Amino acid sequence: MYALGAHLLVELKDCNAEVLKDLGKVKETMVSAAKEAKATIIDVSFHEFNPFGISGMVVIAESHLSIHTWPEYAYAAVDIFTCGDVIKPEAAAQYLINQFESKNPSIVEMKRGIVSCSNEKLPHKVCAAELQLVS
Amino acid sequence: MYALGAHLLVELKDCNAEVLKDLGKVKETMVSAAKEAKATIIDVSFHEFNPFGISGMVVIAESHLSIHTWPEYAYAAVDIFTCGDVIKPEAAAQYLINQFESKNPSIVEMKRGIVSCSNEKLPHKVCAAELQLVS
């Protein structure tokens, strides 16, 4: 069985709450995490909510990273969805665990888009040697 | 046990491949799905790749919706991450199954941020009666 995507669901508990409520820090950390994974960043969108909490997305050529923070629970939910053999999502996850100072992290990996090995075609985001953004 | 977020991992197989490669249609469908779920849309980011395939994010006040399409496999991976009791993620999932004409859909729900019932505080994105975007 071969999966088109690898999806890490990262539960970051017992984090540094001050960091989780800092929009600039959370955005910077997520962008850096994408770079740690060797991803190609295409778009970034981060927003802060009242009374507190941040939601952010980093769109990458290899799929996306997302985060939602609940500072009052010292908790952040992170998703790292990637495709391709070059990218290193585990490196991004470990970087986030360290940067948010999570004392109780957990990671679940879900395989997305399981396709038959008999299918000779490679996923387009893997076989495209020169990935180009057309719009 | 009480979870801060509900995360639907939606596998859309055997879809209409022509729809999955149409940037405008995919974007319109995802935005409509967010509205079907009664979500408050904050930001939208969709991109088309070469040779084909679309990645898109809909940031909502209640978290996010994301999609990655592989038209050559007639497959799309959708995530619907929500928090709060008002939003209806299942309605968004069913809408997407219908719109992309998936003949083989599956949904897995993951609870994100499980917190103790003894914690009297409500999640900020639920207790904030008048959710305001501050940046």
Interface residues (C-beta under 8 A of the other chain):
Chain A: L4 G5 H7 L9 E11 L23 I42 D43 S45 H47 E48 F49 N50 P51 F52 G53 S55 M57 V59 A61 S63 H64 S66 H68 W70 E72 Y73 Y75 A77 D79 F81 C83 V108 M110 R112 G113 V115 N119 K121 P123 H124 K125 A128 L131 Q132 L133 V134 S135
Chain B: L4 G5 H7 L9 E11 L23 I42 D43 S45 H47 E48 F49 N50 P51 F52 G53 S55 M57 V59 A61 S63 H64 S66 H68 W70 E72 Y73 Y75 A77 D79 F81 C83 V108 M110 R112 G113 V115 N119 K121 P123 H124 K125 A128 L131 Q132 L133 V134 S135
